[in-house]
Amino acid sequence: MRRKQIGLYIHIPFCKQKCSYCDFCSYAEKQDLISKYIKCLLQEIKDVGSNNRADFEIGKDDLFSVKTIYIGGGTPSLIESKYIVQIMEEIKSNFELDENAEITIEVNPGTVTLEKLEDYNKVGINRLSIGLQSTHEHLLKEIGRIHTYLDFLDTFRFTREAGFENINVDLMIGLPNQTLAEVQDSIEEIVSMEPEHISVYSLILEEGTPLFKKVEEGLELPDEELERKMYWTVKRILEANGYNHYEISNFAKQGYESKHNLDCWNQKEYIGFGVAAHSYTNGIRYSNIENLEQYIKNYEEDKIEENLVFHEKQDMEAMQKEYMLLGLRKIDGVSIQEFKIKFVANPVFLYHDKLEKLVNEELVEIDGDQIKLTNKGLDLANIVWEEFIWNLK
């Protein structure tokens, strides 16, 4: 019997300090809860993997092959490597791993030693994602990062010494007081180090964060025109140095595109473990409770089902719209043929009015089998996505 491929996401919510722009579910100064949290996390992996959760049915008749594992946060590299080893061992005991599974862990500069990275490698982790954000110290301080560029250089050196051959570096544009020259300098500096993958994200101001408040009080951000220049400068430099632009914010050397990211954008199934983790299986979306202490308490009091706070079955219309929304993040866009196979419908006919409007506005083009963003569409992608977010259930 053919195994059904899925991805696994593991959430480690602990941080030394929360960055000023971050609204992810993460907790600073709660390291005293790490041991209890990991114990609960391991139990959740076991329960779901053995189908011992009545509230979370991943398909009792399905056989699974795990294609990707992504350990994110928070700062997963903050906790002792013994916990990461325990997590990986629990996964291997309860799930069948694909022979070529991509296994990623997020790493912050200054939180790993060579020994810790070697432990990751030994347990099967084969991809690292390092959160640098900028090579310029004043920008790192502005957004509340607690590491320096020198910390990053040490961390990157350790990753190579530990034997990792698939490394992503995260950078950001649109930061307060960031200049075009600084963006170019950061990109050229990182390219010279030859990581296999580079992600470049625009700053998104989230209401309620310290940075949002600072901007309200007068802190200046680059205007739209400057941010677009930053984006196209990044794209030009990376493509000139052999990086394939395969998704709006992601660039990779040939063969090093993130399987985890691509599966998300292709609406593949995944299971999330830990506080605030999301899952998507059999057309159903799930998410766990965000409160760290309550998550632990529910496990300790055998009230596991109370950790699952969201459970929604998507209808066909919602699945189709979401497939378009996610697929248009990819530079190659949405395959008409693959849409037909998945939904037994032609997206050109199904979304005729929307697509006609977007094509006329030169935001989207239909190129053979592909529906994809134009260069203008890359700049104004939010306008395109809004066409499919509207009434998304």
Buried (B, 14 or more C-beta within 10 A) or exposed (E): EEEBBBBBBBBBBBBBEBBBBBBBBBBBEBBEBBEBBBBBBBBBBBBBBEBEBEEBEBEEEBEBBBBBBBBBBBBBBBBEBEBBBBBBBBBBEBBEBBEEBBBBBBBBBBBBBBEBBBBBBEBBBBBBBBBBBBBBEEBBEBBBBBBBBEBBBBBBEBBBEBEBEBBBBBBBBBBBEBBBEBBBBBBBBBBEBEBBBBBBBBBEBEEEBBBBEBBEEEEEBBEEEBBBBBBEBBBEBBEEBEBBBBBBBBBBBEEBBBBBBBBBBBBBBBBBBBBBBBBBBEEBBBBBBEBBEBBBBBBEEEEBEBBBEEEEEBEEEBBBBBBBBBBBBBBBBBBBEBBBEBBEEEBBEBBEEBBEEBBEBEBBBBEEBBBBBBEBBBBBBEEBBEBBEEEBE
